[in-house]
Structure formats: C-alpha cells, structure tokens
Amino acid sequence: MYIAYLVEEGEGCDYTIACGETVLKLKATTRDEAIKELRQEIIGEWNGDEYEGGYGPDQRLEHVEFFEVVDKELMPISVWYSDADAFRKKQANGMAEESEKAEYDRLKIKFGG
C-alpha cells in the first residue's frame, strides 16, 4: 500500500488545523504505478485545452511525501477509551470521597464529636 502526504503552499486557511494538508491512499499496487497515480492526482487530467482537477496554478503544493506502508495494524481504540473512562470515573470518585471526608472533618470540629 502506498500513501502520500500533500502540503499546499502558504500559511493554510482561517486557522483551521491541518488546512492545506491531505493524505491520499493510492490504489496502485507497485511503486511505479503509485508514483504515476500520484502525479496524475497532483497535476490533474488533460481535457485537450487545460488540466482539470489536481493542484493547479491557484492551489500549488509546497511539498509531497510518499510512503510505502509495509505493515498496518488496527489499534484497540475502544479498549483505550474504556480504560480512560474508567480512570476518569475512579479519579472523580476519589475526589468526591476526599471532599466528603473534608466536609465530615469540618463538621466534626464545628459540632464536636
């Protein structure tokens, strides 16, 4: 599998995170085919008069990074989220208990006991 990371010229647009940045997953199965596909994706399609699509004169790229992905693995994000949620709940319960203990100690001093 081949992917490309494209970055447009300029400062981006309107403070949007990653504006002007694109990651393309290429369909080609060989390096040479992937580079040809990427070139066509960037330059566009010649219609007889001009290039259509792609990154033309008004939207040029600053640079392109090309990657061959040799391995991929799905990450267990549902487990990560569950772990994070459980930790947050434990922290919240611990904070509530500390708050209740402090209130108990305050009232104990105030009313004796």
Secondary structure as a PSIPRED ss2 file (coil, helix, strand):
# PSIPRED VFORMAT (PSIPRED V4.0)

   1 M C   1.000  0.000  0.000
   2 Y E   0.000  0.000  1.000
   3 I E   0.000  0.000  1.000
   4 A E   0.000  0.000  1.000
   5 Y E   0.000  0.000  1.000
   6 L E   0.000  0.000  1.000
   7 V E   0.000  0.000  1.000
   8 E E   0.000  0.000  1.000
   9 E C   1.000  0.000  0.000
  10 G C   1.000  0.000  0.000
  11 E C   1.000  0.000  0.000
  12 G C   1.000  0.000  0.000
  13 C C   1.000  0.000  0.000
  14 D C   1.000  0.000  0.000
  15 Y C   1.000  0.000  0.000
  16 T C   1.000  0.000  0.000
  17 I C   1.000  0.000  0.000
  18 A C   1.000  0.000  0.000
  19 C C   1.000  0.000  0.000
  20 G C   1.000  0.000  0.000
  21 E E   0.000  0.000  1.000
  22 T E   0.000  0.000  1.000
  23 V E   0.000  0.000  1.000
  24 L E   0.000  0.000  1.000
  25 K E   0.000  0.000  1.000
  26 L E   0.000  0.000  1.000
  27 K C   1.000  0.000  0.000
  28 A C   1.000  0.000  0.000
  29 T C   1.000  0.000  0.000
  30 T C   1.000  0.000  0.000
  31 R H   0.000  1.000  0.000
  32 D H   0.000  1.000  0.000
  33 E H   0.000  1.000  0.000
  34 A H   0.000  1.000  0.000
  35 I H   0.000  1.000  0.000
  36 K H   0.000  1.000  0.000
  37 E H   0.000  1.000  0.000
  38 L H   0.000  1.000  0.000
  39 R H   0.000  1.000  0.000
  40 Q H   0.000  1.000  0.000
  41 E H   0.000  1.000  0.000
  42 I H   0.000  1.000  0.000
  43 I H   0.000  1.000  0.000
  44 G C   1.000  0.000  0.000
  45 E E   0.000  0.000  1.000
  46 W E   0.000  0.000  1.000
  47 N C   1.000  0.000  0.000
  48 G C   1.000  0.000  0.000
  49 D C   1.000  0.000  0.000
  50 E C   1.000  0.000  0.000
  51 Y E   0.000  0.000  1.000
  52 E E   0.000  0.000  1.000
  53 G C   1.000  0.000  0.000
  54 G C   1.000  0.000  0.000
  55 Y C   1.000  0.000  0.000
  56 G C   1.000  0.000  0.000
  57 P C   1.000  0.000  0.000
  58 D C   1.000  0.000  0.000
  59 Q C   1.000  0.000  0.000
  60 R C   1.000  0.000  0.000
  61 L E   0.000  0.000  1.000
  62 E E   0.000  0.000  1.000
  63 H E   0.000  0.000  1.000
  64 V E   0.000  0.000  1.000
  65 E E   0.000  0.000  1.000
  66 F E   0.000  0.000  1.000
  67 F E   0.000  0.000  1.000
  68 E E   0.000  0.000  1.000
  69 V C   1.000  0.000  0.000
  70 V C   1.000  0.000  0.000
  71 D C   1.000  0.000  0.000
  72 K C   1.000  0.000  0.000
  73 E C   1.000  0.000  0.000
  74 L C   1.000  0.000  0.000
  75 M C   1.000  0.000  0.000
  76 P C   1.000  0.000  0.000
  77 I H   0.000  1.000  0.000
  78 S H   0.000  1.000  0.000
  79 V H   0.000  1.000  0.000
  80 W H   0.000  1.000  0.000
  81 Y H   0.000  1.000  0.000
  82 S H   0.000  1.000  0.000
  83 D H   0.000  1.000  0.000
  84 A H   0.000  1.000  0.000
  85 D H   0.000  1.000  0.000
  86 A H   0.000  1.000  0.000
  87 F H   0.000  1.000  0.000
  88 R H   0.000  1.000  0.000
  89 K H   0.000  1.000  0.000
  90 K H   0.000  1.000  0.000
  91 Q H   0.000  1.000  0.000
  92 A H   0.000  1.000  0.000
  93 N H   0.000  1.000  0.000
  94 G H   0.000  1.000  0.000
  95 M H   0.000  1.000  0.000
  96 A H   0.000  1.000  0.000
  97 E H   0.000  1.000  0.000
  98 E H   0.000  1.000  0.000
  99 S H   0.000  1.000  0.000
 100 E H   0.000  1.000  0.000
 101 K H   0.000  1.000  0.000
 102 A H   0.000  1.000  0.000
 103 E H   0.000  1.000  0.000
 104 Y H   0.000  1.000  0.000
 105 D H   0.000  1.000  0.000
 106 R H   0.000  1.000  0.000
 107 L H   0.000  1.000  0.000
 108 K H   0.000  1.000  0.000
 109 I H   0.000  1.000  0.000
 110 K H   0.000  1.000  0.000
 111 F H   0.000  1.000  0.000
 112 G C   1.000  0.000  0.000
 113 G C   1.000  0.000  0.000
